[in-house]
Amino acid sequence: MPRFAANLSMMFQEVPFLDRFARARAAGFEAVEFLFPYEHPAAEIASRLRDSGLQQVLFNAPPGDWAAGERGTAALPGREAEFREGIARALDYAAALSCPRLHVMAGLVPAGVPHDTLTGVYAANLAWAAERCIAQGVKAVIEPINHRDIPGFFLNTTDQAAAIINAIGPDRLGMQFDLYHCQITEGDLVKRVEKHLPLIAHMQVADNPGRNEPGTGEVNWPFVFDRIDSLGFRGWIGCEYRPAGETEAGLGWFAPYRAAA
């Protein structure tokens, strides 16, 4: 049975961030993910996890200046020292939260920089980060993101991600397979999952168009989820979607999986 984790950056926005843990547990989730924890002390987040009986399964390494539009630094020349500092900070949080996966964002393609240069920086940074993560029992993951939501993002397709992962080593680096991004960029979701399953460490879901909850768009989610389950994927599927209305009111899609669990 698929296992779903609530994304607390996007769901339960009816309440402040630290109050979303209890709301997620009350809604039937056993795990959570979010984008960034760094505005809150790690001890406070850990306390909310314990109080709610939730597992933390994923969050992102520092992305650079998010407010200014930056979306990661892993592929950016000249930002290597900042990147390493960010990984160290993220791993401190991962230890405090007992989080087993860390998403490392590539960043936006700078004007005038050759693709080969970006690829070299990206590979070197990921190899360095993966070694630090492994030493702490954490799996570093990379996520292809569509150009509609984040124009100019360096990593766009599952095949591109797979090539990088295979070059560095699947035992050291995994794929964060977001079905929403894949539907926009590539489509053919089930075949993409089948092809890359050995590399997939985490999945995420939202419907298209709109990036709302499953059942609001074009994808046949019961079929997709059944196929993911039959393929033997036992990782978490993060619900990284924007609820179309009040969060709990849009959880009808989740009811069969909550009941089965």
RODO-2510 file (C-alpha; in nm, 4 decimals, decimal comma):
residues 261
     n   res          X          Y          Z
     1     m     0,0000     0,0000     0,0000
     2     p     0,1432     0,3435    -0,0909
     3     r     0,2620     0,5481     0,2057
     4     f     0,1845     0,9201     0,1915
     5     a     0,3601     1,2020     0,3766
     6     a     0,1949     1,5412     0,4213
     7     n     0,3960     1,8339     0,2866
     8     l     0,3656     2,0946     0,5601
     9     s     0,4929     2,3801     0,3459
    10     m     0,1910     2,3475     0,1173
    11     m    -0,0793     2,1715     0,3171
    12     f    -0,2578     2,2849     0,6345
    13     q    -0,1778     2,6501     0,5697
    14     e    -0,4901     2,7349     0,7677
    15     v    -0,2620     2,7320     1,0754
    16     p     0,0972     2,8438     1,1488
    17     f     0,3739     2,6061     1,0426
    18     l     0,4476     2,4554     1,3827
    19     d     0,0784     2,3776     1,4360
    20     r     0,0560     2,1819     1,1101
    21     f     0,2199     1,8717     1,2582
    22     a    -0,0766     1,7999     1,4848
    23     r    -0,3199     1,8724     1,2008
    24     a    -0,1392     1,6255     0,9744
    25     r    -0,1504     1,3534     1,2392
    26     a    -0,5183     1,4140     1,3048
    27     a    -0,5840     1,3791     0,9318
    28     g    -0,4264     1,0325     0,9342
    29     f    -0,0729     1,0967     0,8100
    30     e     0,2142     0,9135     0,9748
    31     a     0,4941     1,1116     0,8114
    32     v     0,5686     1,4629     0,6931
    33     e     0,8006     1,6526     0,4663
    34     f     0,8481     2,0244     0,4014
    35     l     1,0677     2,2558     0,1998
    36     f     1,2887     2,4267     0,4570
    37     p     1,3098     2,4070     0,8381
    38     y     1,5645     2,6814     0,8935
    39     e     1,3319     2,9531     1,0248
    40     h     1,2638     2,7368     1,3317
    41     p     1,5004     2,5782     1,5842
    42     a     1,5590     2,2112     1,5126
    43     a     1,4694     2,1232     1,8715
    44     e     1,1267     2,2852     1,8348
    45     i     1,0479     2,0935     1,5168
    46     a     1,1720     1,7714     1,6769
    47     s     0,9396     1,8349     1,9690
    48     r     0,6416     1,8755     1,7363
    49     l     0,7321     1,5518     1,5604
    50     r     0,7506     1,3636     1,8891
    51     d     0,4305     1,5125     2,0232
    52     s     0,2446     1,4182     1,7043
    53     g     0,4031     1,0753     1,6601
    54     l     0,5194     1,1662     1,3091
    55     q     0,8251     1,0723     1,1057
    56     q     1,0206     1,3367     0,9170
    57     v     1,1054     1,1838     0,5791
    58     l     1,2441     1,4692     0,3652
    59     f     1,3376     1,8358     0,3538
    60     n     1,5562     2,0560     0,1324
    61     a     1,9101     2,1773     0,1806
    62     p     1,9456     2,5583     0,1850
    63     p     1,8648     2,6907    -0,1652
    64     g     2,0569     3,0191    -0,1667
    65     d     1,8492     3,3364    -0,1507
    66     w     1,4994     3,1935    -0,1958
    67     a     1,3282     3,5318    -0,1540
    68     a     1,5399     3,6704    -0,4382
    69     g     1,4397     3,3827    -0,6654
    70     e     1,7297     3,1442    -0,6190
    71     r     1,6415     2,7754    -0,6325
    72     g     1,9547     2,5939    -0,5239
    73     t     2,3301     2,6302    -0,5604
    74     a     2,4574     2,2799    -0,6405
    75     a     2,5267     2,3532    -1,0091
    76     l     2,6444     2,7134    -0,9684
    77     p     3,0138     2,7938    -1,0222
    78     g     3,1673     3,0088    -0,7521
    79     r     2,9155     2,9071    -0,4865
    80     e     3,0911     2,5924    -0,3693
    81     a     3,1813     2,7198    -0,0217
    82     e     2,8235     2,8366     0,0377
    83     f     2,6948     2,5032    -0,0882
    84     r     2,9111     2,3083     0,1567
    85     e     2,8079     2,5290     0,4464
    86     g     2,4456     2,4676     0,3529
    87     i     2,4898     2,0911     0,3477
    88     a     2,6536     2,1006     0,6891
    89     r     2,3646     2,3036     0,8278
    90     a     2,1098     2,0722     0,6689
    91     l     2,2760     1,7657     0,8171
    92     d     2,2599     1,9209     1,1625
    93     y     1,8830     1,9482     1,1156
    94     a     1,8614     1,5977     0,9690
    95     a     2,0301     1,4581     1,2794
    96     a     1,7959     1,6454     1,5127
    97     l     1,4875     1,5367     1,3155
    98     s     1,6023     1,1791     1,2409
    99     c     1,5383     1,2544     0,8739
   100     p     1,6762     0,9948     0,6294
   101     r     1,6610     1,1973     0,3043
   102     l     1,7868     1,5392     0,1958
   103     h     1,6878     1,7097    -0,1292
   104     v     1,9768     1,8979    -0,2912
   105     m     1,8512     2,1580    -0,5412
   106     a     2,0516     2,2248    -0,8576
   107     g     1,9710     2,5923    -0,9129
   108     l     1,8900     2,8150    -1,2085
   109     v     2,1135     2,8200    -1,5177
   110     p     2,3266     3,1395    -1,5113
   111     a     2,3430     3,3356    -1,8353
   112     g     2,6516     3,2701    -2,0428
   113     v     2,7822     2,9704    -1,8501
   114     p     2,8446     2,6602    -2,0653
   115     h     2,6336     2,3553    -1,9854
   116     d     2,9429     2,1388    -1,9429
   117     t     3,0735     2,3767    -1,6760
   118     l     2,7495     2,3566    -1,4828
   119     t     2,7440     1,9782    -1,5144
   120     g     3,0966     1,9513    -1,3777
   121     v     3,0231     2,1731    -1,0790
   122     y     2,6979     1,9885    -1,0154
   123     a     2,8609     1,6459    -1,0219
   124     a     3,1469     1,7520    -0,7950
   125     n     2,9154     1,9149    -0,5429
   126     l     2,6771     1,6197    -0,5404
   127     a     2,9602     1,3696    -0,4940
   128     w     3,0909     1,5731    -0,1996
   129     a     2,7448     1,6106    -0,0462
   130     a     2,6596     1,2441    -0,0953
   131     e     2,9668     1,1351     0,0989
   132     r     2,8784     1,3645     0,3907
   133     c     2,5208     1,2444     0,3866
   134     i     2,6172     0,8769     0,3787
   135     a     2,8446     0,9272     0,6793
   136     q     2,5387     1,0444     0,8732
   137     g     2,2987     0,7794     0,7447
   138     v     2,1199     1,0223     0,5120
   139     k     2,0408     0,9711     0,1428
   140     a     2,0945     1,2753    -0,0778
   141     v     1,8363     1,3047    -0,3562
   142     i     1,7956     1,5205    -0,6672
   143     e     1,4680     1,6220    -0,8300
   144     p     1,3927     1,7077    -1,1939
   145     i     1,1683     2,0179    -1,1985
   146     n     0,9608     2,1430    -1,4902
   147     h     1,0367     2,4717    -1,6655
   148     r     0,6844     2,6039    -1,6214
   149     d     0,7009     2,6226    -1,2425
   150     i     1,0706     2,7116    -1,2200
   151     p     1,1907     2,8543    -1,5545
   152     g     1,5589     2,7944    -1,6123
   153     f     1,6047     2,5166    -1,3562
   154     f     1,9119     2,3101    -1,4406
   155     l     1,7663     1,9616    -1,3872
   156     n     1,4512     1,8939    -1,5890
   157     t     1,4027     1,5313    -1,6900
   158     t     1,4138     1,1949    -1,5198
   159     d     1,6630     1,0665    -1,7786
   160     q     1,8955     1,3588    -1,7017
   161     a     1,8703     1,2843    -1,3302
   162     a     1,9286     0,9133    -1,3887
   163     a     2,2464     0,9811    -1,5839
   164     i     2,3865     1,1925    -1,3007
   165     i     2,2862     0,9386    -1,0359
   166     n     2,4425     0,6513    -1,2278
   167     a     2,7639     0,8498    -1,2772
   168     i     2,7970     0,9231    -0,9048
   169     g     2,6545     0,5894    -0,7908
   170     p     2,2976     0,4911    -0,6978
   171     d     2,4229     0,3766    -0,3582
   172     r     2,5333     0,7355    -0,2919
   173     l     2,2598     0,9424    -0,4587
   174     g     1,8894     0,8887    -0,5265
   175     m     1,6082     1,0353    -0,7347
   176     q     1,3252     1,2397    -0,5940
   177     f     1,0595     1,1527    -0,8507
   178     d     0,7871     1,4183    -0,8530
   179     l     0,4989     1,2894    -1,0621
   180     y     0,3607     1,6398    -1,1099
   181     h     0,6829     1,7686    -1,2650
   182     c     0,7164     1,4523    -1,4726
   183     q     0,3603     1,4821    -1,6052
   184     i     0,4322     1,8350    -1,7309
   185     t     0,7781     1,7716    -1,8743
   186     e     0,7565     1,4131    -1,9973
   187     g     0,4210     1,2457    -1,9293
   188     d     0,3915     0,8659    -1,9527
   189     l     0,4099     0,8484    -1,5729
   190     v     0,3860     0,4751    -1,5161
   191     k     0,6482     0,3922    -1,7779
   192     r     0,8810     0,6552    -1,6298
   193     v     0,8388     0,5050    -1,2841
   194     e     0,8999     0,1555    -1,4181
   195     k     1,2157     0,2690    -1,5959
   196     h     1,3708     0,4525    -1,3031
   197     l     1,2342     0,2596    -1,0049
   198     p     1,5752     0,1261    -0,8904
   199     l     1,6967     0,4852    -0,8536
   200     i     1,3875     0,6353    -0,6882
   201     a     1,4311     0,7090    -0,3173
   202     h     1,1287     0,9358    -0,2731
   203     m     0,8222     1,0397    -0,4711
   204     q     0,5950     1,3424    -0,4653
   205     v     0,2496     1,4011    -0,6052
   206     a     0,0153     1,6777    -0,7218
   207     d    -0,2435     1,6830    -0,9974
   208     n    -0,2121     1,8758    -1,3212
   209     p    -0,3078     2,1418    -1,4099
   210     g    -0,3226     2,3539    -1,0960
   211     r    -0,0901     2,1555    -0,8698
   212     n    -0,3851     2,0704    -0,6468
   213     e    -0,4737     1,7446    -0,4725
   214     p    -0,5108     1,4163    -0,6630
   215     g    -0,8487     1,3931    -0,8319
   216     t    -0,8689     1,7562    -0,9379
   217     g    -0,6947     1,7195    -1,2734
   218     e    -0,6093     1,4944    -1,5625
   219     v    -0,4218     1,2022    -1,4020
   220     n    -0,5843     0,8671    -1,3181
   221     w    -0,4324     0,8485    -0,9708
   222     p    -0,5889     0,5218    -0,8500
   223     f    -0,4304     0,3484    -1,1480
   224     v    -0,0943     0,5201    -1,0954
   225     f    -0,0853     0,4480    -0,7222
   226     d    -0,1854     0,0838    -0,7753
   227     r     0,0933     0,0413    -1,0285
   228     i     0,3511     0,2038    -0,8005
   229     d     0,2423    -0,0345    -0,5253
   230     s     0,2548    -0,3412    -0,7514
   231     l     0,6068    -0,2474    -0,8604
   232     g     0,7147    -0,2769    -0,4971
   233     f     0,7988     0,0838    -0,4177
   234     r     0,8135     0,1049    -0,0384
   235     g     0,9346     0,4606     0,0040
   236     w     0,7228     0,7632     0,0899
   237     i     0,5108     0,9684    -0,1476
   238     g     0,5079     1,3318    -0,0409
   239     c     0,1867     1,5272    -0,0949
   240     e     0,3473     1,8401    -0,2344
   241     y     0,0281     1,9984    -0,3597
   242     r    -0,1706     2,3162    -0,2996
   243     p    -0,5104     2,2249    -0,1603
   244     a    -0,7857     2,3636    -0,3813
   245     g    -0,9758     2,4642    -0,0666
   246     e    -0,9528     2,3799     0,3016
   247     t    -0,6914     2,1063     0,3410
   248     e    -0,9015     1,8443     0,5204
   249     a    -1,1919     1,8969     0,2798
   250     g    -0,9677     1,7887    -0,0065
   251     l    -0,8478     1,4622     0,1489
   252     g    -1,1137     1,2389    -0,0023
   253     w    -0,8523     1,0903    -0,2349
   254     f    -0,6495     0,9855     0,0739
   255     a    -0,9331     0,8093     0,2554
   256     p    -0,8832     0,4606     0,1006
   257     y    -0,5100     0,4627     0,1795
   258     r    -0,5625     0,5905     0,5327
   259     a    -0,8268     0,3223     0,5949
   260     a    -0,5992     0,0481     0,4600
   261     a    -0,3089     0,1633     0,6767
***
